[in-house]
Amino acid sequence: MKGRRILKKLVNLLNKVKLKGNGGDTEENNLEAIIKGIQKYPDFSEVILIADNNSCIRDFCLIHEINVPVKIILCGTYAGINPQFLNLAYKTNGSVHTIEDDIYDLYTHKNSDAAWMIEGTEYRFNAKKDLFEYVTPPDKDDPHYCESFYKKKKCKCEKLK
């Protein structure tokens, strides 16, 4: 019975968040949310992030503060997976899950020079950047173009307390 109440509260919260969505910008502070959740509820072994694939992770520079696997459930992957979410999973030893695929083996692709196909889109590992990226980069107007959020000078992150 307690489990049903918790589930109902979670569904109500998700609906409330959904209704308040579209705050004017498309980027999201996914990592800040993860870090705040970790700080508030420290008794866990992994994190589950439900994310909009079509939004860049604005605060990617906080990645070094996350030391647990992040399992990412992605919504809106009809045009391929935003590489930032592959990189979040890779950097935290987590995984990515879509309606079509469950991607657990990112480290095996790190050691290969070959392009890698996921849901019809090609990716490769860039050893110099230590990141996964598209083989053919998207236009700067594409919602999956998130390059600026990897660069510390563009990232407005401070260590969270």
Number of C-alpha atoms within 10 A of each C-alpha: 6 7 8 9 10 11 12 12 12 12 12 12 12 12 12 11 11 10 9 9 10 9 8 6 7 14 17 17 15 19 21 22 13 17 19 13 12 18 12 9 9 9 8 8 10 15 18 14 16 13 17 19 24 22 21 25 24 23 22 26 20 20 15 11 14 17 14 15 18 23 22 23 18 19 15 15 15 13 12 18 24 24 21 24 25 21 22 24 22 22 20 19 18 22 22 24 15 17 11 10 10 12 16 16 14 19 13 8 15 17 10 13 11 12 15 16 13 13 13 11 14 17 22 20 23 15 12 6 9 12 18 23 20 21 15 10 13 12 9 10 7 10 15 21 19 21 14 13 19 17 12 13 10 13 15 13 15 10 9 10 6
